[in-house]
Amino acid sequence: MARGFQLIEWDGRCAAQPDLLNLVLTHPTPPRQPRPILDRQDRVFAVLGGRPRGDNWSTVNPSMQRIFQECKTAYSANSQQTNHRRGDFTAINVGISYGGGQKQVSNLSHSAPNRAVLNSMLQLQPVCRIANFGNSLLQLFAPRMHGHYGSTLNALCAQHSHLNRNFAKSVFCCATFNLGPHTVTKVHTDHLNLPCGWCSITALGDFDEKQGGHLVLWDLRMLIEFPAGSTILIPSAILRHSNTPVQPHERQYSLTQFSPGGVFRWVACGFQSAKDAGVTSRDLNREGRGRWELGLSMFSTWTELVKAHT
C-alpha cells in the first residue's frame, strides 16, 4: 500500500487468529475473538476488541445512531465543540477531569440544559452497554492498568463527594460523544490522557467499513478496518491516529472513553495540584524514569494473559 501501510482486514467479530479463543472463552462475558497488537517484548499495547457475544448486540448500533441524532438536536454545542484540533464535527466531553486550565479536579462544565441532555444519555442502556464492554476489555487485556484506573477513580470520588462518575461499571473518568454525522478525525494524539493508558473507541454509524471509516495508526503504519458496533483500545496519548472518511451518503459516529493524566497526578500529589504539593519541574524530571517504568508495568504480556486464563 501507499506509504508502506499494512491493511488490517477485520470484520469486528472474528480475528484471523483462532487460538485467541483459548483466552476469551474463560471470561464471563467474552468478546468475539479479539485481536491483540503486541510489541517486541510480547506486551499487549493495543487490542481490536470486537463486540460482545450474543445476537442482541446488533440492536446497539442503530439505537446509538438515533440517540446521537437526538443529542445533537437537543444539545447546544459551542464553536469549540464543533470545530477543534481533532476535526470539524461535534464532539462533547463528559466526566471527571483535571488539566487544561482547571484549578482543581471537577466534572467538566456544561450549561444546565446541556447537562440534563448528557445526564439522560449516560443512563441509556445502549450507552451503558458500550461503556461496560470497553471496561471489560481493559480489565481482560490490561488488568493492572484497569486496577490503577479503578483505584484512582474510586479514591477521587471518595475524597471529593461532589464528583459524579459517568458509569457505575466503568473505570474510565471521561467519555466523548462524537456526533458526526461524519466523524473524520485529523492526525493527532490525545496528549492530555494518561501516557501509558488506553482509550476505548467504539465505532458507530451506517457505513461500509471496506470503503471508509478505517482507524489509521500512523506510527505503526497500520490501516485497520473498523466496523460499526466494534471497539478498539489504543494508547491514544502516544500513538498518532486518525480515521478515514466514509462515503458522502453514509453516517459515522463514535463513543470514546479515556482518563486524563491530570487526575492521576492530582491523586498522587495528595488530592491537590503539584504546585500546592510543592512538586517542582525538576522533581518531575528526576522521577521521569520511574514513571516510565511504572507505565510499562501496567501492560500485560500475551504470555502471562494466556497462562492466567487457560
Secondary structure by P-SEA (a helix, b strand, c coil): cccbbbbbbcccccccccccccccccccccccbbbbbbccccccccccccccccccccaaaaaaaaaaaaaaaacccccccccccccccbbbbbcccccccccccccccccaaaaaaaaaaaacaaaaaaaaaaaaaaaaccaaaaaaaaaaaaaaaaaccccccccccccccbbbbbccccccccccccccccccbbbbbbbbcccccccccccccccccccccccccbbbbcccccccbbbbbccccbbbbbbbbbbbaaaaaaaaacccccccccccaaaaaaaaaaaaaaaaaacccaaaaaaacc
